[in-house]
């Protein structure tokens, strides 16, 4: 196991690709980012304050799948995955954030597959704040239970991690942070 429960590919994707995704999303409908509560999505400004768009592009999904499968193998997680959700482009303006959360628990009782791996791509770096932080493996009494993934401040950096880990995006201080996230699912853990 790696010392941290994630895989990062720093500055992996070219800036032109990232700008293409941003331009593609600029023509899409935007909505406030919500949180999952008791089977439905709700707006909760205390937990999440940002805007989202849904980017249903097969080429982008395929690219995200390639990196998710690669990280799954390289990290030795070997999660059984094969189903994806529509990627979400998140925009964080000054003061916006997404507090501590996990990406699991959105599934319905009848869903045959559950979220297992999350992939996120940082699309720009002309902002301040907006740090991506993730929980480490360890005991609840452990001091400094999370780390700031500094490599995720660079354009084109990719992060893959188990969807059950707590993570957050700290408030943006200046500029606009843009990231693209997708969740890969598979049969429930046994």
C-alpha positions in Angstrom: 0.0 0.0 0.0 1.2 3.5 -0.7 1.7 5.8 2.3 -1.4 7.8 1.2 -4.7 6.3 0.0 -4.8 8.0 -3.4 -2.9 8.1 -6.7 -1.9 11.4 -8.2 -0.8 12.1 -11.7 0.7 15.6 -11.6 0.3 17.9 -14.6 -0.7 14.8 -16.7 -3.1 16.5 -19.1 -2.2 19.4 -21.4 -3.6 22.8 -20.7 -5.3 22.8 -24.1 -7.3 19.8 -23.1 -8.3 21.4 -19.8 -9.3 24.6 -21.6 -11.4 22.5 -24.0 -13.3 21.0 -21.1 -13.9 24.4 -19.6 -15.1 25.8 -22.9 -17.4 22.8 -23.5 -18.9 23.2 -20.0 -19.5 27.0 -20.5 -22.4 26.2 -22.9 -24.0 23.8 -20.4 -26.7 24.5 -17.9 -25.4 25.3 -14.4 -26.9 24.6 -11.0 -26.0 24.9 -7.4 -24.1 22.0 -6.0 -26.1 19.9 -3.6 -25.5 17.3 -1.0 -27.1 13.9 -0.6 -29.4 13.7 2.5 -31.8 10.8 3.2 -32.2 9.7 -0.4 -32.4 13.1 -2.1 -30.2 16.0 -3.1 -30.5 19.2 -1.0 -28.9 22.6 -1.1 -26.9 23.1 2.1 -24.7 26.3 2.0 -23.0 25.2 5.2 -21.8 22.0 3.6 -21.3 23.0 0.0 -21.3 26.3 -1.8 -20.4 26.0 -5.5 -21.9 25.6 -9.0 -21.9 22.5 -11.2 -22.5 21.3 -14.8 -22.9 17.8 -16.1 -20.4 17.0 -18.9 -21.7 13.9 -20.8 -18.9 13.5 -23.4 -17.8 10.0 -24.3 -14.2 10.9 -25.1 -13.8 12.7 -21.7 -15.4 9.7 -19.9 -13.1 7.3 -21.7 -10.1 9.3 -20.7 -11.2 9.4 -17.0 -11.9 5.6 -17.1 -8.4 4.9 -18.4 -6.8 6.8 -15.5 -9.2 5.3 -12.9 -8.4 1.7 -14.1 -4.7 2.5 -14.1 -4.7 3.9 -10.6 -6.9 1.0 -9.4 -4.2 -1.5 -10.6 -1.1 0.6 -9.6 -2.4 1.1 -6.1 -3.4 -2.6 -5.7 -7.0 -1.7 -4.7 -8.3 -4.0 -7.4 -11.8 -2.8 -6.9 -14.4 -4.4 -9.3 -15.5 -1.4 -11.3 -17.1 -1.0 -14.7 -20.0 1.5 -14.5 -19.5 5.3 -14.5 -21.7 8.3 -13.7 -21.9 11.4 -15.8 -18.8 13.7 -14.9 -19.5 16.8 -13.0 -17.7 20.1 -13.6 -17.4 22.1 -10.4 -16.7 25.8 -10.3 -15.7 27.5 -7.1 -15.6 31.3 -6.9 -14.3 33.4 -4.1 -15.5 32.1 -0.8 -16.9 28.9 -2.2 -16.0 25.5 -0.8 -17.1 21.9 -0.3 -16.7 20.8 3.3 -15.8 17.3 4.6 -17.8 14.5 2.9 -17.6 11.1 1.3 -18.8 10.2 -2.2 -20.7 7.1 -1.2 -24.3 6.8 0.1 -26.0 8.3 -2.9 -27.0 4.9 -4.1 -30.6 3.7 -4.0 -31.5 0.4 -2.2 -32.2 -1.2 -5.6 -28.9 -0.1 -7.3 -26.9 -3.2 -8.2 -23.6 -1.1 -8.2 -22.1 1.3 -5.7 -19.5 4.1 -5.9 -16.0 2.8 -5.4 -13.5 5.1 -7.0 -13.6 8.9 -7.5 -11.4 10.7 -10.1 -11.0 14.4 -10.2 -9.1 16.5 -12.7 -7.9 20.0 -11.8 -8.6 22.2 -14.9 -6.9 25.4 -14.0 -4.4 26.9 -11.6 -5.1 30.7 -11.7 -6.8 30.8 -8.3 -5.8 30.9 -4.6 -7.2 28.7 -1.8 -9.4 25.9 -3.0 -7.0 23.3 -1.6 -8.0 19.6 -2.0 -7.6 17.8 1.3 -8.1 14.1 2.0 -8.2 11.9 5.0 -5.3 9.5 5.6 -5.6 5.9 6.7 -5.4 5.7 10.4 -7.1 5.8 13.8 -9.7 8.4 14.7 -7.4 9.6 17.5 -4.6 10.2 15.1 -3.4 13.8 15.0 -3.3 15.5 11.6 -5.7 12.9 10.0 -5.7 14.6 6.7 -3.2 16.0 4.1 -3.4 18.8 1.5 -2.7 17.3 -1.9 -0.4 20.0 -3.1 0.0 18.5 -6.6 -3.7 19.1 -7.2 -3.1 22.9 -7.5 -1.6 22.4 -11.0 -3.5 22.4 -14.3 -4.0 18.9 -15.7 -3.3 17.1 -12.5 -5.5 13.9 -11.8 -6.4 12.4 -8.5 -8.0 9.0 -8.0 -9.1 7.7 -4.5 -11.6 5.4 -2.9 -14.9 7.1 -2.8 -15.4 6.2 0.9 -12.6 8.5 2.1 -13.5 11.9 3.7 -12.2 14.8 1.6 -13.0 18.5 1.0 -12.2 21.6 -1.0 -11.2 24.6 1.2 -12.7 28.0 0.4 -11.3 29.8 -2.7 -9.6 33.1 -1.8 -9.1 34.5 -5.2 -10.1 33.6 -8.8 -12.2 30.6 -9.9 -11.2 26.9 -9.4 -12.6 24.5 -12.0 -12.4 20.7 -11.6 -14.0 17.7 -13.3 -15.1 14.7 -11.2 -16.5 11.3 -12.1 -17.4 8.3 -9.9 -16.9 4.7 -11.0 -19.1 2.0 -9.6 -19.1 -1.7 -9.2 -20.9 -4.5 -7.3 -21.1 -3.9 -3.5 -18.0 -4.7 -1.4 -18.1 -8.1 0.1 
